[in-house]
Amino acid sequence: MFLRTKKTAPLIKVLVFDWRKKNPVSDTKNRVCPVERAGTLDNKFRRWIQNPGKILGPYIKEGMTVLDFGCGPGFFSIDIAQLVGESGQVIACDLQEGMLQKLRSKIHGTELEKRIILHQCQQTRIGFSGNVDFILAFYMIHEIPNQKTFFSEICALLKPHGQVLIVEPPFHVSKNAFEETIKTALDYGFVAIERPKVLFSKAVILQKL
């Protein structure tokens, strides 16, 4: 078990905020982690405290089609591909081609290359046509300029009773802001069915009605 102490707390803060030191949150562009700091999103320390298999295992099953929204360098995408198996599929979606290229390099020549579709989204829409069983949005919703548009789009993407796991960071997303996000989702055809525990984070499972 990972316990938070006076020594570990600053490390958690570095994990979440390191790339923001030179990127103040002043506009949409600056909300996004730059490619050159991708290493802060995918490292052994993060895997220790936010193990993808443990977080996603209860929700993602073999044969599913899963959208990893804001996949970055693929911290979650690779584990998702293993969870869905040969009969499943992962759509790894990111705004930056550089992030997708890092993931492309990781899976090149492996069996996972056939399971993971790389998709570059736009600032204002995902732009993917198809239906998915599950959507992951990990530390992403606060970067979206229009959450109403986002929830409307993912509701159309999800299959009936499909689910979304939203996880937000602990320091710069307040409890009130997180609850407002959930309230917006409810207005667009979702119901909150679970509040899973993700270390040092705020999380909710939404299900399409």
N, C-alpha and C positions, 0 to 999 in steps of 0.2 A: 504494500500500500504506500502511496506517495503522500506524505504529510507536509503541510505547509508550515514552515518555521520562519523566524526572522531572517535566516540565511537564504532560504529558498524563495521567499516572496519576491526579492529584487530580480531573481532569475526569471520568474514568471513574467514580470513586467517587461524585461528585456525581450522575451520571446514574442510578446504581443506588440511592443512599441518600437523595437529597434529600427525598423525601416522608416518610421515616422519622424525620426530626429531631423531628417533633411527634407521631409515631405509633410508640412503642416496641412491639417484637414481644412482647406479653404475652398476647394471646389471639387468637382467630380474627378478630375484627373489626379489630383493629389490624394484622393481617398484610396487609390489603387496602389498596392505594393509594387514597386518597380522591379523589373526582371533581374537587375543586378543584385537585388537583395533576396532572391529566391531561396537562398540558403537558410534564411530565418524561418521559412515556412516548412522546410523538409530537413530535419536533422534528428539525430539519435535522442537528444534531450526531449524534443517535442514528442517523439514516439513513445518515450518512457511515460510521460504524463497524459498523453492523448492517443492511446493505442487505437488505431483505426478499426482493427478487428473486434475489439471489445466494445467500442462505441456503436458500431454498425451491425455487428453479428445478430442481435435480436430482431432486426428489421429487414435485412436483405437476405434473400434466399436464392437458391440455385434456379436459374432460368429467368430471373428478373431482368428487366431493362431499367437501368438506373442513370439518372442525369446528375453528374457531379458539377454543380453550378459554381463557377469560380474555382476551378480545379487547381490553378497555379501550376507548380511543377509536378503535380500528381501524388501528393502526400496520401490522399485518400483513394485516388483513382485506381492505383495498382491493387490495393487490398480489396476494393469493391469488385474488381475484375476476378479476383480469386474467389470471392464469395458467390458471385453469380455463375461461375463455372463455364464450361464450354458451350452450354446452351443459352447463356445469358449475354448481355451486352451492356457496355458502359459508354455513355456520351460524356466525354470530358470537355467541358465548356469553359472558355476563358476569354476575357477581353483582349489579352495581349498574345500576339503570335509568338513572342519570345518564350512565354511560359509554356505554351503548347509544344514548342520546339524542344524544350528541356524534357518534357514527358515523352515526346517522340523518340528522343535519344535513349531514354531509359528502357523502353519496351521494344526497340528495334531488334529484330531477330529472335524475339521470344514468342512463346505461345500466346502471350497476352496481347500481342500486336493485332491479332484478329478480333479480339473482344472489345477493344477500346477504339471508339470513334472520336477523333479530335475535331472540335467545332469552335470556331471563333465567333463569339457573340458581338453585338454592338452595344454602345453605351446605354441605349434606351430600350433594347429588346433582345431576347435570347435568339430569336430567328431560327429556331429548329422546328421542323415539321415531323411529326410522329407522335407516338404515345408511349408513355413510360409508367412504370409501376411505382417508382420511388425517386424522390429528389432530395439531394443533400445540398444545403446552403450553409456552409460552415464559415463563420466570421465574414459574412458577405452582405447581409441585409442592410447594414448601416452604410454600405458603400453605394446603395442603389438610390438614385435621385428621386424616383417616383415609385413608391412601393405599391400603389394601387395598380399601376400598369403591370408590375411584376406578378402580383397575385392573380390578376386576370389572365395573364399569359400562361402561368404554370397550371392554373386550374384547367385550361383547355388542353394542356399537354398530358395531364395525368389521366390514367384509366380510372373508371369508376372505383371509388374507395381507395384510390392510390394515396400514398402518404408522403409527407415532407418533413424532414428533420431540419429545424432551424437552430443554429447555435450561434450565440453572439458573445463577444469578448467581455471580460469582467469590469474593465476600468473605465472605458469611455462610452459604454452603452448603459444608460441608467435603467433602473427597474421600471420606471414610468415609461421610458422610451420603448423598452421591450414589450411591455403590456400594450402599448399603442400599436406596435407591429402586429401583435396577435389579434387585436381588435379589428385592424384593417383586413387581416386574412379572413376573419369570420364574415365580414361584409361581402367577401368574394367567393363564397361557397365552400368554406372550410369549417371544421370543428376541431378544437384542441382536445386530444384524447389522452395525452401523457406529458408529464414534465420530467423527462429523464435527467439523471444526474451526470453532468459532464464537468470534470474538475475545473474549478475557477471560471465557470462559464454559466450563461443562462441558456436554457434549451427547452424546446417544445416539439412535440410530434403533432402535426396537423394531418387531418384526413379529409379527403374530398367527399362531400356529401353525395 
